[in-house]
Structure formats: structure tokens, C-alpha cells
Amino acid sequence: MKNTITIIILHILLCCTCQAQEKVVENRPYTDLRKFHFGILVGTHMQDIEFNNVGLHTYTDENGNKQEALITCDQNQWEPGFNIGVLGEIRLHTHFQLRIAPTLYFGTRHYNFRNLTADQNNKELSTKQQDMKTAYISTAIELIAAAPRFNNHRPYLMFGINPMINLSGNDDDILKLKSSDVFIEAGLGCDFYLPYFKLRPELKFMFGLTNCLDKNHANKVKDGALLPYTTSVDQAKSKIIALTFYFE
């Protein structure tokens, strides 16, 4: 994944220096003059999440007794997910387009909990792992600022906002995320004008704006032994990095 992203960035930067090249025959010379057009997108992404650990805290166990716990939580593994969707794009100006892209994101997050209370009491360090399959429905609204086209390349920058609906999570999980979140986006890409369609690889960074942790989940946990772990975190912010290929 990292090598692929590096290659894409280098290719986009090379496109930015193509002014020194000689003119060639342009493919699809009028495609950018359309007022509105559709397309599809496929790609891969990685999901990250930043937790705020509360430190030493008091919780009520299943027997109604007050207990103290010191537990830390973080995401200790990352693996690529899959995203697929459609897009509609409106031409605002020669260099600006507005894109709406409903997309499905499928991925996995791995949470690692370390019970430091057990360690302080000279007991064996207790750890727990939660593997969470995630599914998001998003509707990104993005502004594209593109450079002038030269030959069959056109680099651009994009910014946008992306509300998402979270379809994952259940009451058996140690932590549960809210059913909705909002992301701000920034990225870069390059249009490649091919004989029959336009290909647009894009690297995008997405940052969650809200606390996506479901704080009410502690009241619904079925296994009382999980309560010290569920109450060890009070805030979570999601992050996503996506490499997407648009076909227009």
C-alpha cells in the first residue's frame, strides 16, 4: 500500500512538470467542456482512529461495587479496505468542478487494550483485542481546482466535506462507534485522458470532525467483565487515507 501511494504521488508530480514536453495529439479534447457528467470509482483505503484514554478511572461492576482500573487503548494494526461508488460532476469554471460521490467503504479496525491495573498489582499483564469490521456509506461533496490541461494530463487539488453513516457495531463489542460522522477531506490527483475514457487516480486524506465514540454503549454491554475496558476511553476521532481510481 505504501509503495503504491508513493508511486502515485511521484506520477502526479511528474505530470505537474509536463509543460516542458512537446505537444501531442489530445485524446477526448472536448470532455472537460461538458456541463455535467457521471462516472464510477473503485479504490483502497486504510482506517485509523485516535483514542483519548481517561487514565485511572472508577466504574461500577456487575455486582454494583465500585472498582478502579487503568487501561489504555489504541489501534495496533492496519490493513487495507475496499471502497466503491459513483460520482456526478458539475463544471463550474474552466479550472473548478464540483463533485458529489456516494461511496461505500468496507474495512477493518483492530483495537488493543492493555490493563495496567493488573500489572501494578504484580499480576500478569492483561490484554484484550477487538477486531471490528466496518462499513460506511458516504456522500462526499468536493471542490476540485485543476491546472490547465497539457497534452493528456491535468493535475489538480481537491477539498471537501464528507458525511458518513456507520453500519457496523453491536452490543457485544468492547467499544462501539456512533452511527454517523463527518469528515473533512483534502487530496491531490491527476486526470489521464485515454482514447475511450478519462482515468483519475487520487490520493485523499480524511479527518473526522466529531467524537465518534458511542458513550452510551457502557450501559448496553452484556458482559460485565468488559466494563473497565469500555469505560477506559471517552473520545475517538476517525482518520482515513484513500487511494481511489475514478473512471469518467
C-alpha positions in Angstrom: 0.0 0.0 0.0 2.8 2.5 1.0 4.7 1.7 -2.2 1.6 2.2 -4.4 0.9 5.6 -2.8 4.5 6.7 -3.3 4.3 5.7 -7.0 1.0 7.6 -7.4 2.4 10.8 -5.8 5.5 10.7 -8.0 3.4 10.2 -11.1 1.2 13.2 -10.2 4.3 15.4 -9.5 5.7 14.4 -12.9 2.5 15.5 -14.5 2.9 18.9 -12.9 6.2 19.4 -14.8 4.9 18.3 -18.2 5.0 21.9 -19.5 8.5 21.2 -20.9 7.1 18.4 -23.1 6.2 18.7 -26.8 2.6 18.9 -27.8 0.9 15.6 -28.8 -2.5 14.7 -30.2 -5.1 15.1 -27.4 -7.5 12.3 -26.5 -11.1 13.4 -25.9 -10.4 17.1 -26.4 -13.9 18.3 -25.5 -14.6 16.1 -22.5 -14.0 18.9 -20.0 -16.5 21.2 -21.7 -19.4 19.1 -20.6 -21.6 20.8 -18.0 -22.3 17.6 -16.2 -21.1 14.0 -16.3 -21.2 10.7 -14.4 -18.6 8.1 -13.5 -17.7 5.2 -11.2 -14.9 4.8 -8.7 -13.0 2.0 -7.0 -10.1 2.1 -4.6 -8.5 1.0 -1.4 -8.1 2.8 1.9 -6.8 2.4 5.4 -8.8 3.4 8.5 -7.2 4.8 11.6 -8.7 6.1 14.9 -7.2 8.2 17.7 -8.5 7.5 21.2 -8.4 9.6 24.3 -7.7 7.3 27.2 -9.2 8.6 30.5 -6.4 7.0 32.7 -7.2 5.8 36.2 -11.0 5.7 36.5 -13.8 4.3 38.6 -16.5 2.1 37.3 -19.4 0.1 38.7 -19.0 -3.7 38.1 -21.9 -6.1 37.5 -22.3 -6.7 41.3 -22.8 -3.0 41.9 -19.3 -2.5 43.5 -17.0 0.5 42.8 -13.8 -0.6 41.1 -10.7 1.3 39.8 -8.9 0.5 36.5 -6.1 1.9 34.5 -6.4 0.7 30.9 -5.0 2.1 27.6 -6.5 1.5 24.2 -5.1 2.1 20.7 -5.2 0.8 17.2 -2.2 -1.5 16.8 -2.8 -3.0 13.3 -3.8 -1.5 9.9 -5.0 -3.3 6.8 -6.3 -2.1 3.5 -10.0 -1.9 2.9 -12.1 -1.5 -0.2 -14.3 1.3 -1.5 -16.6 1.6 -4.5 -19.1 4.2 -5.6 -20.4 6.5 -8.3 -19.9 10.2 -9.0 -21.6 13.1 -10.6 -19.5 16.2 -11.5 -20.6 19.7 -12.4 -18.4 22.1 -14.4 -18.3 25.5 -12.5 -15.4 27.1 -14.4 -12.5 26.2 -16.6 -10.5 25.3 -13.6 -13.1 24.4 -11.0 -15.5 21.4 -10.7 -18.0 20.4 -8.0 -18.1 16.6 -7.4 -20.7 14.5 -5.5 -19.5 11.0 -4.9 -21.7 8.5 -2.9 -19.4 5.7 -1.8 -19.3 2.5 0.2 -16.2 1.9 2.4 -15.5 -1.6 3.8 -12.6 -2.1 6.2 -11.4 -3.5 9.5 -10.1 -1.9 12.6 -8.0 -3.7 15.3 -8.2 -2.3 18.9 -5.7 -3.3 21.6 -6.4 -2.9 25.3 -3.7 -3.1 28.0 -4.9 -3.5 31.6 -2.1 -1.6 33.5 -4.0 -2.1 36.8 -3.2 -5.8 36.7 0.5 -5.0 36.1 0.6 -2.6 39.0 -0.7 -5.3 41.3 2.1 -7.6 40.2 -0.2 -9.8 38.2 0.2 -10.9 34.6 -0.4 -8.0 32.2 -3.9 -8.4 30.8 -4.6 -7.5 27.2 -7.7 -7.7 25.0 -8.2 -7.4 21.3 -11.2 -6.2 19.4 -11.5 -6.7 15.6 -14.2 -4.5 14.2 -15.5 -4.9 10.6 -16.6 -1.5 9.4 -19.0 -0.4 6.7 -19.6 3.2 5.9 -22.0 4.9 3.5 -20.7 8.3 2.5 -21.8 11.2 0.3 -18.7 13.4 -0.3 -19.2 16.9 -1.6 -15.8 18.1 -3.1 -14.4 21.1 -4.9 -11.7 20.4 -7.5 -9.2 23.0 -8.5 -7.4 21.8 -11.7 -4.4 23.2 -13.6 -4.6 23.8 -17.3 -4.6 20.7 -19.4 -1.4 19.9 -21.2 -1.4 17.0 -23.7 -3.3 14.2 -22.0 -2.6 15.1 -18.3 -4.2 17.6 -15.9 -3.1 17.7 -12.2 -5.5 19.0 -9.6 -6.1 19.6 -5.9 -9.4 18.8 -4.1 -11.1 19.8 -0.8 -14.4 18.7 0.5 -16.7 17.6 3.3 -17.9 14.0 3.7 -20.8 13.0 6.0 -20.9 9.2 6.7 -23.3 6.7 8.1 -21.7 3.8 10.1 -23.5 0.5 9.6 -21.2 -1.5 11.9 -21.1 -2.3 15.6 -23.2 -4.3 18.1 -23.7 -4.6 21.8 -21.2 -7.4 22.2 -18.3 -5.1 21.2 -16.0 -3.6 23.8 -16.2 -0.2 22.1 -18.9 1.0 19.7 -18.9 3.9 17.3 -21.8 6.3 16.6 -24.0 5.7 13.6 -22.8 8.9 11.9 -19.7 11.0 11.5 -18.5 14.0 9.4 -15.1 14.1 7.7 -13.1 17.0 6.1 -11.1 16.0 3.1 -8.0 17.1 1.2 -6.1 15.4 -1.6 -4.4 15.6 -5.0 -4.8 13.7 -8.2 -4.2 13.8 -12.0 -6.5 13.3 -15.0 -5.2 11.0 -17.6 -7.1 11.4 -20.9 -7.3 8.0 -22.6 -8.8 7.3 -26.0 -12.2 6.0 -24.6 -12.4 7.4 -21.1 -10.7 9.6 -18.5 -8.8 7.9 -15.7 -8.3 9.9 -12.5 -6.1 8.4 -9.7 -6.4 10.4 -6.5 -4.9 10.3 -3.1 -7.1 11.7 -0.3 -6.8 12.3 3.4 -9.9 12.3 5.6 -10.2 13.6 9.1 -13.2 13.1 11.4 -14.6 16.3 12.9 -16.7 14.8 15.7 -16.3 12.5 18.7 -17.4 9.3 17.0 -17.4 7.2 20.2 -20.8 6.0 21.5 -20.6 6.9 25.2 -23.9 5.2 25.9 -22.5 1.8 24.9 -21.3 1.2 28.5 -25.0 0.9 29.6 -25.7 -1.8 27.0 -22.6 -4.0 27.4 -23.8 -7.6 28.1 -20.6 -8.9 29.6 -19.8 -7.1 32.9 -16.1 -8.1 32.7 -15.8 -5.7 29.7 -16.9 -2.6 31.6 -13.5 -1.4 32.7 -12.4 -1.6 29.1 -15.5 0.1 27.7 -15.2 3.0 30.1 -11.4 3.5 29.6 -12.0 5.7 26.6 -14.0 8.9 26.4 -13.3 10.2 22.9 -12.4 8.9 19.4 -11.5 10.7 16.2 -11.5 8.7 12.9 -9.0 9.1 10.1 -8.9 7.6 6.6 -6.4 7.7 3.8 -7.8 6.6 0.4 -6.3 5.8 -2.9 -9.1 6.0 -5.5 -9.4 5.5 -9.2 -12.2 7.4 -11.0 -13.4 6.3 -14.4 -15.3 9.1 -16.3 
